[in-house]
Amino acid sequence: MRVARIGFTPVKGGRHLTHPAVSLTRGGPQGDRRFCLVDLAAGRCLRTVHHPTLLQTSAVWDWTVLSVALPSGVVEGTPVATGEVHHVDYWGRSTAVEVVAGPWAAAYSAHLGREVVLVSGAPGDLVYGGPVTLVTSASLARLADEVGAPVDAARFRATFELDGGELDPDAEQEWVGRRVRIGVAEVRVRGVVPRCAVVDVHPETGVRDLALLSSLADRRSSRGEPVFGVDAEVTVPGRIHAGDVATVVPG
């Protein structure tokens, strides 16, 4: 297998961008989902499934400057920690986040039509499940056949899309509990990933255009949830590039 796509976003909920390389740390992909938007009045992190127009925004962060492109224009600057810490709801768990000062809150609030602030979190705190997600090109191709349209890995916000001609669709589900070596790094697969209706919306427009969730109805976890792909934890950190070889470790 080889790495066909690397994807992540520094601002949770925004467009899932393709990157040529990523550094995997023990906490996950460096720079992935380090920021999110919070409705302080509700005490809740915003989720894409409830706010699909977030997909019309894209962010790039070089660990100094955070640049966000919105339909209204580009806002950028250096996030400044304010010391204002809140404990907010994130998928049913309480998560500590810190408000950052800069031009983003006003821009996102105007875009969403509601008052929000940009916050930062510790690595991995703004991630549902494992910090790394894997899907295979074979699984995406079968799903595309089922719905009669191309299916982009960005819909599933996968860290890595792995391509191998020898793979059967949904082969990644058989990797649970096993290690996968990706380039010089290595991850241990934890389990399948539950999916929600956000996979039905276009990954750039936020408009519902496919019925993927219903196509996943026959792929369910033990709890009855539709699943697609797997998540993993990092066991060996390292720098990974698109095109790197990936191998399921025997045993």
C-alpha positions in Angstrom: 0.0 0.0 0.0 0.9 3.6 -0.4 -0.3 6.9 1.1 -2.7 8.3 -1.5 -3.8 11.3 0.5 -2.9 13.1 3.8 -5.7 15.3 5.2 -6.2 17.5 8.2 -7.4 21.0 9.3 -6.1 23.2 12.1 -9.6 24.5 12.8 -12.1 21.8 13.7 -15.1 21.8 11.4 -13.5 23.6 8.5 -12.6 22.2 5.1 -10.4 19.1 5.3 -7.4 20.0 3.2 -4.9 17.8 1.4 -1.3 18.1 2.5 2.0 16.8 1.0 3.3 15.6 4.4 2.5 15.5 8.1 4.5 14.9 11.3 2.9 12.3 13.5 3.5 12.9 17.3 2.3 10.8 20.2 -0.7 13.1 20.3 -1.5 12.7 16.6 -0.9 14.7 13.4 0.9 17.9 14.3 -1.4 20.9 13.8 -4.5 18.9 13.4 -7.6 20.4 15.1 -5.8 22.6 17.5 -8.5 25.2 17.3 -12.2 25.1 17.3 -15.2 27.4 17.5 -17.3 27.7 20.6 -20.7 29.1 21.4 -20.0 30.3 24.9 -23.6 31.0 25.6 -24.4 27.3 25.0 -21.1 26.1 26.4 -20.5 23.9 23.3 -18.0 23.3 20.6 -19.5 23.7 17.2 -19.8 20.5 15.1 -19.9 20.4 11.3 -23.0 18.2 11.2 -24.9 21.1 12.8 -23.1 23.9 11.0 -22.3 22.5 7.5 -21.4 26.0 6.1 -18.1 25.6 8.1 -17.0 23.6 5.2 -17.0 26.8 3.1 -14.1 27.9 5.2 -10.5 26.7 5.1 -7.6 27.3 7.5 -3.8 27.1 7.2 -1.5 27.3 10.3 2.3 27.4 10.2 2.5 27.4 14.1 2.8 31.2 14.0 0.2 32.6 11.6 -3.3 31.3 11.3 -4.9 32.2 7.9 -8.6 31.5 7.4 -10.3 31.9 4.0 -14.1 32.5 4.2 -16.5 33.4 1.5 -16.2 37.1 2.7 -12.4 37.1 2.5 -9.2 36.1 4.2 -8.5 36.8 7.9 -5.1 36.0 9.4 -2.9 36.8 12.3 -1.0 35.2 15.2 -3.3 33.6 17.8 -2.7 35.2 21.2 -3.6 33.2 24.3 -5.9 35.2 26.6 -5.8 33.0 29.7 -9.6 32.8 29.5 -10.3 29.1 30.0 -13.7 27.5 29.6 -14.9 23.9 30.1 -17.2 23.2 27.2 -19.2 20.2 25.9 -17.5 18.3 23.1 -19.5 15.2 22.0 -20.7 14.7 25.6 -17.5 15.2 27.4 -16.2 18.3 29.2 -13.1 19.8 27.4 -10.9 22.6 28.6 -10.3 25.3 26.0 -8.6 28.7 26.0 -10.0 31.7 24.0 -7.5 33.1 21.6 -7.5 36.8 20.6 -7.4 37.8 16.9 -9.7 38.6 14.0 -11.3 35.2 13.6 -14.2 35.4 16.1 -15.8 38.3 14.3 -15.3 36.8 10.8 -16.7 33.4 11.8 -19.6 35.0 13.7 -20.6 36.9 10.6 -20.3 33.8 8.5 -22.4 31.6 10.8 -24.9 34.2 11.9 -24.2 33.6 15.6 -21.7 34.7 18.1 -18.7 32.4 18.4 -15.2 32.6 19.7 -12.0 30.8 18.5 -10.4 28.6 21.1 -7.4 26.4 21.3 -7.1 23.0 22.9 -4.5 20.5 23.9 -3.4 18.0 21.2 -6.0 15.4 20.8 -8.6 17.1 23.0 -10.7 18.3 20.0 -10.7 14.9 18.3 -13.6 12.4 18.4 -12.0 8.9 18.9 -8.4 8.1 18.0 -6.1 10.9 16.7 -5.4 9.2 13.4 -8.1 7.8 11.0 -7.5 5.5 8.0 -9.6 4.7 5.0 -8.6 2.7 1.9 -9.1 3.6 -1.7 -10.8 0.2 -2.2 -13.5 1.1 0.4 -14.1 4.5 -1.2 -14.4 3.0 -4.7 -17.0 0.5 -3.6 -19.0 3.2 -1.8 -18.7 5.3 -5.0 -20.1 2.4 -7.0 -23.0 2.1 -4.6 -24.1 5.7 -4.8 -23.1 6.3 -8.4 -20.8 9.2 -7.8 -17.2 9.9 -6.8 -16.5 9.8 -3.0 -13.7 11.9 -1.7 -11.8 10.8 1.5 -12.3 14.4 2.7 -15.9 13.5 3.4 -14.7 11.1 6.1 -12.0 13.5 7.3 -9.4 10.7 7.1 -5.8 11.4 8.1 -4.6 8.9 5.6 -6.1 7.3 2.5 -4.2 4.2 1.7 -4.2 2.7 -1.8 -3.2 -0.9 -2.6 -4.4 -2.9 -5.5 -4.5 -6.1 -3.4 -6.9 -4.7 -0.9 -10.6 -5.7 -0.6 -13.2 -3.1 0.3 -13.4 -2.6 4.1 -10.1 -4.5 4.5 -9.2 -1.8 7.1 -11.8 -3.1 9.5 -9.7 -6.3 9.8 -6.8 -4.3 11.1 -8.4 -3.6 14.5 -5.9 -4.4 17.2 -3.0 -4.5 14.7 -0.1 -2.1 13.9 0.2 -0.4 10.6 3.6 1.0 9.6 3.3 4.2 7.5 6.6 5.5 6.2 8.8 5.8 9.2 5.9 6.0 11.7 3.6 3.4 13.1 0.1 3.4 14.5 -2.0 0.9 16.3 -5.6 0.5 15.1 -8.2 0.9 17.8 -11.5 0.4 16.2 -14.0 1.3 13.5 -15.2 4.9 13.2 -18.9 5.6 13.7 -20.3 8.0 11.1 -23.0 10.7 11.1 -24.9 12.7 8.5 -22.0 15.0 7.8 -20.7 12.5 5.3 -23.7 13.3 3.1 -22.7 16.9 2.6 -20.2 18.1 0.0 -16.8 18.6 1.6 -16.3 22.1 0.1 -19.8 23.6 -0.1 -21.6 22.0 2.9 -24.6 21.2 0.7 -26.1 17.8 1.0 -25.5 16.0 -2.3 -25.2 12.3 -1.5 -26.9 9.6 0.6 -23.7 7.9 1.9 -25.0 7.3 5.4 -27.8 5.1 4.2 -25.3 3.2 2.0 -23.4 2.5 5.2 -26.4 0.9 6.8 -25.0 -2.6 6.4 -21.7 -1.7 7.9 -22.4 -1.3 11.6 -20.6 -1.5 14.8 -21.7 -3.7 17.7 -23.7 -0.7 18.9 -25.6 -0.5 15.7 -23.9 2.7 14.3 -23.0 3.0 10.7 -19.2 2.8 10.4 -16.5 3.5 7.8 -12.7 3.4 8.2 -10.8 2.9 11.4 -9.1 5.1 14.0 -5.7 4.6 15.5 -3.2 5.8 18.1 0.4 6.7 17.3 3.0 4.2 18.6 6.0 5.4 16.6 6.2 9.1 15.7 7.6 10.3 12.5 7.3 12.4 9.3 5.0 10.9 6.7 4.8 12.0 3.0 2.3 11.3 0.3 3.4 8.2 -1.6 5.1 6.6 1.4 4.7 2.8 1.7 2.2 1.5 4.3 2.3 -2.1 5.6 0.1 -4.0 8.1 2.6 -5.5 10.6 2.3 -9.3 10.8 1.1 -10.8 14.1 
